[in-house]
Amino acid sequence: MITRYLRSGRSWERCKRELLREFFPHFVRERLIWDHIVFNFNQEKEALRDYVSKVFAGASFLQYDAVEEELVGRIVMNLHPTVLAHAAFLERPRSRKDLINAVGLIEKFSVLRER
């Protein structure tokens, strides 16, 4: 199926869009967005960088219609409470870069606490 789309000379973006439309109808896509973005809560022992990357990758693949700041806000809301306790004094991140910087600080605090 994929080779048929690519051999037809279409761009990868167009192929991806057509494959998503064919194999992920609107209701399936919406359900995946709810499961992988909206209600995808960070687990206690889950690495923060992996969690952030997973949410951004899911949003990109599912073509989640939100600006970066909204997606970053959703990720922050879904962080585990122990992580939020470390992040309480940090300024709320507005971009992916700010979020990654905050994750780095939180990981440093976590390591210091374990020592």
DSSP file (Angstrom, degrees, kcal/mol; ACC not computed):
  #  RESIDUE AA STRUCTURE BP1 BP2  ACC     N-H-->O    O-->H-N    N-H-->O    O-->H-N    TCO  KAPPA ALPHA  PHI   PSI    X-CA   Y-CA   Z-CA
    1    1 A M     >        0   0    0      0, 0.0     4,-1.7     0, 0.0     5,-0.1   0.000 360.0 360.0 360.0 -49.1    0.0    0.0    0.0
    2    2 A I  H  >  +     0   0    0      1,-0.2     4,-2.6     2,-0.2     5,-0.2   0.916 360.0  51.8 -65.2 -42.8    2.7    2.5    1.0
    3    3 A T  H  > S+     0   0    0      1,-0.2     4,-2.9     2,-0.2    -1,-0.2   0.871 105.8  55.7 -63.3 -34.6    4.9    1.6   -2.0
    4    4 A R  H  > S+     0   0    0      2,-0.2     4,-1.0     1,-0.2    -1,-0.2   0.926 110.3  45.4 -61.5 -43.4    1.9    2.2   -4.3
    5    5 A Y  H  <>S+     0   0    0     -4,-1.7     5,-1.0     1,-0.2     3,-0.3   0.918 116.1  45.3 -65.1 -43.6    1.5    5.7   -2.9
    6    6 A L  H ><5S+     0   0    0     -4,-2.6     3,-1.5     1,-0.2    -2,-0.2   0.868 109.2  54.9 -71.3 -36.1    5.2    6.5   -3.1
    7    7 A R  H 3<5S+     0   0    0     -4,-2.9    -1,-0.2     1,-0.3    -2,-0.2   0.762  93.8  70.6 -67.4 -23.4    5.6    5.1   -6.6
    8    8 A S  T 3<5S-     0   0    0     -4,-1.0    -1,-0.3    -3,-0.3    -2,-0.2   0.539 116.2-111.9 -72.9  -3.1    2.8    7.3   -7.9
    9    9 A G  T < 5 +     0   0    0     -3,-1.5    -3,-0.1     1,-0.3    -2,-0.1   0.573  68.2 144.6  87.3   9.6    5.2   10.2   -7.4
   10   10 A R      < -     0   0    0     -5,-1.0    -1,-0.3     1,-0.1     2,-0.0  -0.446  54.2-103.5 -78.5 155.7    3.4   11.8   -4.5
   11   11 A S     >  -     0   0    0     -2,-0.1     4,-2.5     1,-0.1     5,-0.2  -0.339  28.7-112.2 -72.7 160.2    5.3   13.6   -1.7
   12   12 A W  H  > S+     0   0    0      1,-0.2     4,-3.0     2,-0.2     5,-0.2   0.890 117.4  55.4 -61.3 -39.2    5.7   11.8    1.6
   13   13 A E  H  > S+     0   0    0      1,-0.2     4,-2.3     2,-0.2    -1,-0.2   0.918 109.9  45.2 -60.9 -43.7    3.5   14.4    3.3
   14   14 A R  H  > S+     0   0    0      2,-0.2     4,-2.4     1,-0.2    -1,-0.2   0.914 113.4  50.4 -67.4 -41.3    0.7   13.7    0.9
   15   15 A C  H  X S+     0   0    0     -4,-2.5     4,-2.7     1,-0.2     5,-0.2   0.927 111.5  48.5 -59.9 -45.3    1.1    9.9    1.2
   16   16 A K  H  X S+     0   0    0     -4,-3.0     4,-2.7     1,-0.2    -1,-0.2   0.915 110.7  50.6 -62.4 -43.0    1.0   10.2    5.0
   17   17 A R  H  X S+     0   0    0     -4,-2.3     4,-2.1    -5,-0.2    -1,-0.2   0.907 113.1  45.7 -61.2 -43.2   -2.1   12.4    4.9
   18   18 A E  H  X S+     0   0    0     -4,-2.4     4,-2.2     2,-0.2    -2,-0.2   0.885 112.8  49.8 -69.6 -38.9   -3.9    9.9    2.6
   19   19 A L  H  X S+     0   0    0     -4,-2.7     4,-3.1     2,-0.2     5,-0.4   0.912 111.0  49.8 -65.2 -41.8   -2.8    6.9    4.6
   20   20 A L  H  X S+     0   0    0     -4,-2.7     4,-2.3    -5,-0.2    -2,-0.2   0.921 111.6  48.4 -61.7 -42.8   -4.0    8.6    7.8
   21   21 A R  H  < S+     0   0    0     -4,-2.1    -1,-0.2    -5,-0.2    -2,-0.2   0.890 117.0  42.7 -64.8 -38.1   -7.4    9.3    6.2
   22   22 A E  H  < S+     0   0    0     -4,-2.2    -2,-0.2     1,-0.1    -1,-0.2   0.918 127.7  26.1 -75.9 -43.8   -7.7    5.8    4.9
   23   23 A F  H  < S+     0   0    0     -4,-3.1    -3,-0.2     1,-0.2    -2,-0.2   0.638 125.4  45.1 -99.0 -15.9   -6.6    3.8    8.0
   24   24 A F  S  < S-     0   0    0     -4,-2.3    -1,-0.2    -5,-0.4     5,-0.1  -0.671  76.3-166.7-127.2  77.3   -7.4    6.3   10.8
   25   25 A P    >>  -     0   0    0      0, 0.0     4,-2.8     0, 0.0     3,-0.7  -0.110  42.3 -89.9 -58.4 166.9  -10.8    7.7   10.2
   26   26 A H  H 3> S+     0   0    0      1,-0.3     4,-2.7     2,-0.2     5,-0.2   0.855 126.1  48.7 -49.6 -47.9  -11.8   10.8   12.2
   27   27 A F  H 3> S+     0   0    0      1,-0.2     4,-1.7     2,-0.2    -1,-0.3   0.852 113.6  47.2 -66.6 -33.6  -13.3    8.9   15.1
   28   28 A V  H <> S+     0   0    0     -3,-0.7     4,-2.5     2,-0.2    -2,-0.2   0.923 112.8  49.1 -70.7 -44.3  -10.3    6.6   15.4
   29   29 A R  H  X S+     0   0    0     -4,-2.8     4,-2.4     1,-0.2    -2,-0.2   0.913 110.5  50.8 -60.6 -43.5   -7.9    9.5   15.2
   30   30 A E  H  X S+     0   0    0     -4,-2.7     4,-2.3    -5,-0.3    -1,-0.2   0.907 110.2  49.7 -61.1 -42.0   -9.8   11.4   17.9
   31   31 A R  H  X S+     0   0    0     -4,-1.7     4,-2.5     1,-0.2    -2,-0.2   0.910 110.9  49.2 -64.1 -42.1   -9.7    8.4   20.2
   32   32 A L  H  X S+     0   0    0     -4,-2.5     4,-3.1     2,-0.2     5,-0.3   0.882 109.5  52.6 -64.9 -37.8   -5.9    8.1   19.7
   33   33 A I  H  X>S+     0   0    0     -4,-2.4     5,-1.9     2,-0.2     4,-1.9   0.924 110.8  47.4 -62.9 -44.1   -5.5   11.8   20.4
   34   34 A W  I  <>S+     0   0    0     -4,-2.3     5,-3.1     3,-0.2    -2,-0.2   0.928 118.2  41.5 -61.6 -44.2   -7.4   11.4   23.6
   35   35 A D  I  <5S+     0   0    0     -4,-2.5    -2,-0.2     1,-0.2    -1,-0.2   0.877 124.7  33.0 -72.8 -38.3   -5.4    8.3   24.6
   36   36 A H  I  <5S+     0   0    0     -4,-3.1    -3,-0.2    -5,-0.2    -2,-0.2   0.557 135.4  12.6-100.4  -9.3   -1.9    9.5   23.5
   37   37 A I  I ><5S+     0   0    0     -4,-1.9     3,-0.7    -5,-0.3    -3,-0.2   0.625 124.7  40.4-128.3 -60.7   -2.1   13.2   24.2
   38   38 A V  I 3 <S+     0   0    0     -5,-1.9    -4,-0.2     1,-0.2    -3,-0.2   0.929 131.5  21.2 -67.6 -48.1   -5.0   14.5   26.3
   39   39 A F  T 3 <S+     0   0    0     -5,-3.1     2,-1.2    -6,-0.3    -1,-0.2  -0.033  87.4 121.3-112.3  31.2   -5.2   11.7   28.9
   40   40 A N    <   -     0   0    0     -3,-0.7     2,-0.3    -6,-0.0    38,-0.1  -0.767  48.7-165.9 -93.5  91.7   -1.6   10.4   28.5
   41   41 A F        -     0   0    0     -2,-1.2     2,-0.2     1,-0.1    38,-0.2  -0.578  23.4-110.6 -85.9 141.3   -0.4   10.9   32.1
   42   42 A N        -     0   0    0     36,-3.0     2,-0.2    -2,-0.3    -1,-0.1  -0.499  34.1-133.1 -67.3 130.4    3.2   10.7   33.0
   43   43 A Q    >   -     0   0    0     -2,-0.2     3,-1.2    37,-0.1    37,-0.2  -0.516  20.5-109.3 -86.7 157.6    4.0    7.6   35.1
   44   44 A E  T 3  S+     0   0    0      1,-0.3    -1,-0.1    -2,-0.2    -2,-0.0   0.866 115.1  31.1 -56.9 -44.8    6.1    7.9   38.3
   45   45 A K  T 3  S+     0   0    0      2,-0.1     2,-0.3     3,-0.0    -1,-0.3   0.328  91.3 119.5 -98.8   7.2    9.2    6.1   37.0
   46   46 A E  S <  S-     0   0    0     -3,-1.2     2,-0.2     1,-0.1    -4,-0.0  -0.560  72.9-111.0 -76.8 133.2    8.9    7.2   33.4
   47   47 A A     >  -     0   0    0     -2,-0.3     4,-2.3     1,-0.1     5,-0.2  -0.436  21.4-139.4 -63.9 130.5   11.8    9.2   32.0
   48   48 A L  H  > S+     0   0    0      1,-0.2     4,-2.7     2,-0.2     5,-0.2   0.895 100.1  51.8 -62.4 -42.4   10.6   12.8   31.5
   49   49 A R  H  > S+     0   0    0      1,-0.2     4,-2.5     2,-0.2    -1,-0.2   0.899 111.0  48.5 -62.7 -39.7   12.5   13.3   28.2
   50   50 A D  H  > S+     0   0    0      2,-0.2     4,-2.6     1,-0.2    -1,-0.2   0.911 111.5  50.3 -64.9 -41.8   11.0   10.1   26.8
   51   51 A Y  H  X S+     0   0    0     -4,-2.3     4,-2.2     2,-0.2    -2,-0.2   0.935 112.1  46.2 -61.9 -47.4    7.5   11.1   27.9
   52   52 A V  H  X S+     0   0    0     -4,-2.7     4,-2.4     1,-0.2     5,-0.2   0.927 114.3  48.2 -62.1 -45.7    7.8   14.6   26.2
   53   53 A S  H  X S+     0   0    0     -4,-2.5     4,-2.6    -5,-0.2    -1,-0.2   0.896 110.5  52.0 -61.7 -40.8    9.2   13.1   23.1
   54   54 A K  H  X S+     0   0    0     -4,-2.6     4,-2.3     2,-0.2    -1,-0.2   0.905 111.0  46.6 -64.1 -42.3    6.5   10.5   22.9
   55   55 A V  H  X S+     0   0    0     -4,-2.2     4,-2.4     2,-0.2    -2,-0.2   0.923 114.1  47.1 -67.3 -44.2    3.7   13.1   23.3
   56   56 A F  H  X S+     0   0    0     -4,-2.4     4,-2.2     2,-0.2    -2,-0.2   0.895 112.8  49.9 -64.8 -39.1    5.3   15.4   20.6
   57   57 A A  H  X S+     0   0    0     -4,-2.6     4,-2.7    -5,-0.2     5,-0.2   0.917 111.8  48.2 -65.0 -42.6    5.7   12.4   18.2
   58   58 A G  H  X S+     0   0    0     -4,-2.3     4,-2.7     1,-0.2    -2,-0.2   0.906 111.4  50.0 -63.2 -41.6    2.1   11.3   18.7
   59   59 A A  H  <>S+     0   0    0     -4,-2.4     5,-2.8     2,-0.2     4,-0.3   0.888 112.9  47.1 -64.0 -39.6    0.9   14.8   18.1
   60   60 A S  H ><5S+     0   0    0     -4,-2.2     3,-0.8     3,-0.2    -2,-0.2   0.944 114.9  44.7 -67.2 -48.1    2.9   15.1   15.0
   61   61 A F  H 3<5S+     0   0    0     -4,-2.7    -2,-0.2     1,-0.2    -1,-0.2   0.913 117.6  43.5 -63.8 -43.9    1.9   11.7   13.6
   62   62 A L  T 3<5S-     0   0    0     -4,-2.7    -1,-0.2    -5,-0.2    -2,-0.2   0.446 108.7-124.6 -82.6   1.3   -1.8   12.2   14.4
   63   63 A Q  T < 5 -     0   0    0     -3,-0.8     2,-0.2    -4,-0.3    -3,-0.2   0.927  32.3-160.6  54.1  49.4   -1.7   15.8   13.1
   64   64 A Y      < -     0   0    0     -5,-2.8     2,-1.8    -6,-0.2    -1,-0.2  -0.446  14.4-132.6 -63.0 124.1   -3.0   17.1   16.5
   65   65 A D        +     0   0    0     -2,-0.2     2,-0.3    -3,-0.1    -1,-0.1  -0.557  63.7 108.3 -87.9  78.1   -4.3   20.6   15.7
   66   66 A A        -     0   0    0     -2,-1.8     2,-0.1    -7,-0.1    -2,-0.0  -0.993  67.6-111.4-147.9 148.2   -2.8   22.6   18.5
   67   67 A V    >>  -     0   0    0     -2,-0.3     4,-2.0     1,-0.1     3,-0.5  -0.384  39.7-104.0 -75.0 162.4   -0.1   25.2   18.7
   68   68 A E  H 3> S+     0   0    0      1,-0.2     4,-2.7     2,-0.2     5,-0.2   0.871 120.0  55.5 -56.2 -41.0    3.1   24.3   20.5
   69   69 A E  H 3> S+     0   0    0      1,-0.2     4,-2.2     2,-0.2    -1,-0.2   0.876 107.6  49.3 -62.9 -37.8    2.3   26.3   23.6
   70   70 A E  H <> S+     0   0    0     -3,-0.5     4,-2.1     2,-0.2    -1,-0.2   0.899 112.1  48.1 -67.6 -40.3   -1.0   24.4   24.0
   71   71 A L  H  X S+     0   0    0     -4,-2.0     4,-2.3     2,-0.2    -2,-0.2   0.908 111.2  50.1 -66.7 -41.7    0.7   21.1   23.7
   72   72 A V  H  X S+     0   0    0     -4,-2.7     4,-2.5     1,-0.2    -2,-0.2   0.915 110.1  51.4 -61.4 -43.0    3.4   22.1   26.2
   73   73 A G  H  X S+     0   0    0     -4,-2.2     4,-2.2     1,-0.2    -2,-0.2   0.891 109.1  50.3 -60.4 -40.7    0.6   23.2   28.6
   74   74 A R  H  X S+     0   0    0     -4,-2.1     4,-1.4     2,-0.2    -1,-0.2   0.907 110.3  49.9 -64.0 -42.4   -1.1   19.8   28.2
   75   75 A I  H  < S+     0   0    0     -4,-2.3     3,-0.4     1,-0.2     4,-0.4   0.930 110.5  49.6 -62.6 -45.4    2.2   17.9   28.9
   76   76 A V  H >< S+     0   0    0     -4,-2.5     3,-1.2     1,-0.2    -1,-0.2   0.907 109.5  51.9 -61.3 -42.0    2.8   20.0   32.0
   77   77 A M  H 3< S+     0   0    0     -4,-2.2    -1,-0.2     1,-0.2    -2,-0.2   0.808 110.4  49.9 -63.9 -28.2   -0.8   19.3   33.2
   78   78 A N  T 3< S+     0   0    0     -4,-1.4   -36,-3.0    -3,-0.4    -1,-0.2   0.363  82.8 119.2 -95.4   5.4   -0.2   15.6   32.7
   79   79 A L  S <  S-     0   0    0     -3,-1.2   -35,-0.1    -4,-0.4   -38,-0.0  -0.370  77.0 -94.1 -68.0 151.2    3.1   15.4   34.6
   80   80 A H    >>  -     0   0    0    -37,-0.2     4,-2.3     1,-0.1     3,-0.9  -0.351  34.2-116.0 -63.4 144.1    3.2   13.1   37.6
   81   81 A P  H 3> S+     0   0    0      0, 0.0     4,-1.8     0, 0.0    -1,-0.1   0.818 115.2  56.2 -54.5 -34.1    2.5   14.9   41.0
   82   82 A T  H 3> S+     0   0    0      2,-0.2     4,-1.0     1,-0.2     5,-0.1   0.865 109.0  47.3 -67.7 -33.1    6.0   14.2   42.3
   83   83 A V  H <> S+     0   0    0     -3,-0.9     4,-1.6     2,-0.2     3,-0.4   0.906 109.3  53.4 -70.7 -42.4    7.5   15.9   39.2
   84   84 A L  H  X S+     0   0    0     -4,-2.3     4,-0.7     1,-0.2    -2,-0.2   0.838 101.7  60.0 -62.5 -31.9    5.2   18.8   39.6
   85   85 A A  H >< S+     0   0    0     -4,-1.8     3,-0.5     1,-0.2    -1,-0.2   0.887 107.8  45.2 -62.8 -37.7    6.4   19.2   43.2
   86   86 A H  H 3< S+     0   0    0     -4,-1.0     3,-0.4    -3,-0.4    -1,-0.2   0.803 115.4  48.0 -71.9 -29.0    9.9   19.7   41.8
   87   87 A A  H >< S+     0   0    0     -4,-1.6     3,-1.3     1,-0.2    -1,-0.2   0.426  80.1 100.7 -93.3   0.7    8.7   22.1   39.1
   88   88 A A  T << S+     0   0    0     -4,-0.7    -1,-0.2    -3,-0.5    -2,-0.1   0.817  85.7  44.3 -59.2 -33.0    6.5   24.3   41.4
   89   89 A F  T 3  S+     0   0    0     -3,-0.4    -1,-0.3    -4,-0.2     2,-0.1   0.564  95.9  95.9 -90.5  -8.2    9.1   27.1   41.6
   90   90 A L  S <  S-     0   0    0     -3,-1.3     2,-0.2     1,-0.1    -3,-0.0  -0.473  84.8-102.7 -81.8 153.1    9.9   27.1   37.9
   91   91 A E        -     0   0    0     -2,-0.1    -1,-0.1     1,-0.1    -2,-0.1  -0.532  48.1 -96.4 -71.3 140.1    8.4   29.5   35.4
   92   92 A R        -     0   0    0     -2,-0.2    -1,-0.1     1,-0.1     2,-0.1  -0.379  43.3-120.0 -61.3 124.8    5.7   27.8   33.3
   93   93 A P        -     0   0    0      0, 0.0   -17,-0.1     0, 0.0    -1,-0.1  -0.379  27.8-175.8 -68.7 145.4    7.3   26.7   30.0
   94   94 A R        +     0   0    0      1,-0.1     2,-0.3    -2,-0.1   -22,-0.2   0.592  65.1  35.0-113.8 -20.4    5.8   28.1   26.8
   95   95 A S  S  > S-     0   0    0    -23,-0.1     4,-2.3     1,-0.1     5,-0.1  -0.818  85.7-104.5-131.2 170.3    7.7   26.3   24.1
   96   96 A R  H  > S+     0   0    0     -2,-0.3     4,-2.5     1,-0.2     5,-0.2   0.890 121.8  53.2 -61.7 -39.3    9.2   22.9   23.6
   97   97 A K  H  > S+     0   0    0      2,-0.2     4,-2.3     1,-0.2    -1,-0.2   0.923 108.9  48.4 -62.5 -45.2   12.7   24.3   24.3
   98   98 A D  H  > S+     0   0    0      1,-0.2     4,-2.4     2,-0.2    -1,-0.2   0.898 111.5  51.2 -60.4 -40.4   11.5   25.8   27.6
   99   99 A L  H  X S+     0   0    0     -4,-2.3     4,-2.5     2,-0.2    -2,-0.2   0.916 109.2  48.9 -64.6 -43.8   10.0   22.5   28.5
  100  100 A I  H  X S+     0   0    0     -4,-2.5     4,-2.1     2,-0.2    -1,-0.2   0.896 111.2  50.7 -63.7 -40.0   13.2   20.5   27.7
  101  101 A N  H  X S+     0   0    0     -4,-2.3     4,-1.8     2,-0.2    -2,-0.2   0.912 111.3  48.1 -62.3 -42.4   15.2   23.0   29.8
  102  102 A A  H  X S+     0   0    0     -4,-2.4     4,-2.6     1,-0.2    -2,-0.2   0.889 108.9  53.9 -65.1 -39.2   12.7   22.6   32.7
  103  103 A V  H  X S+     0   0    0     -4,-2.5     4,-2.6     1,-0.2    -1,-0.2   0.900 106.3  53.1 -61.9 -40.5   13.0   18.8   32.4
  104  104 A G  H  X S+     0   0    0     -4,-2.1     4,-1.9     2,-0.2    -1,-0.2   0.913 110.6  46.3 -60.5 -43.3   16.7   19.1   32.7
  105  105 A L  H  X S+     0   0    0     -4,-1.8     4,-2.4     2,-0.2    -2,-0.2   0.910 112.0  50.8 -65.1 -42.0   16.4   21.1   35.9
  106  106 A I  H  X S+     0   0    0     -4,-2.6     4,-2.3     1,-0.2    -2,-0.2   0.900 109.2  51.2 -63.5 -40.5   13.9   18.7   37.3
  107  107 A E  H  X S+     0   0    0     -4,-2.6     4,-2.2     2,-0.2    -1,-0.2   0.886 109.1  51.4 -64.4 -37.8   16.1   15.7   36.5
  108  108 A K  H  X S+     0   0    0     -4,-1.9     4,-2.4     2,-0.2    -2,-0.2   0.927 110.9  47.8 -63.6 -44.4   19.0   17.4   38.3
  109  109 A F  H  X S+     0   0    0     -4,-2.4     4,-2.4     1,-0.2    -2,-0.2   0.890 110.6  52.2 -62.6 -39.3   16.9   18.0   41.4
  110  110 A S  H  X S+     0   0    0     -4,-2.3     4,-1.9     2,-0.2    -1,-0.2   0.906 110.2  47.5 -64.2 -42.5   15.7   14.4   41.3
  111  111 A V  H  X S+     0   0    0     -4,-2.2     4,-1.7     2,-0.2    -2,-0.2   0.918 112.0  50.2 -65.4 -43.1   19.3   13.1   41.2
  112  112 A L  H  < S+     0   0    0     -4,-2.4    -2,-0.2     1,-0.2    -1,-0.2   0.899 109.4  51.7 -61.7 -40.3   20.3   15.4   44.0
  113  113 A R  H  < S+     0   0    0     -4,-2.4    -1,-0.2     1,-0.2    -2,-0.2   0.882 108.1  51.4 -64.8 -38.1   17.4   14.3   46.1
  114  114 A E  H  <        0   0    0     -4,-1.9    -1,-0.2     1,-0.3    -2,-0.2   0.827 360.0 360.0 -68.4 -31.2   18.3   10.6   45.6
  115  115 A R     <        0   0    0     -4,-1.7    -1,-0.3    -5,-0.1    -2,-0.2   0.490 360.0 360.0 -71.1 360.0   21.9   11.3   46.7
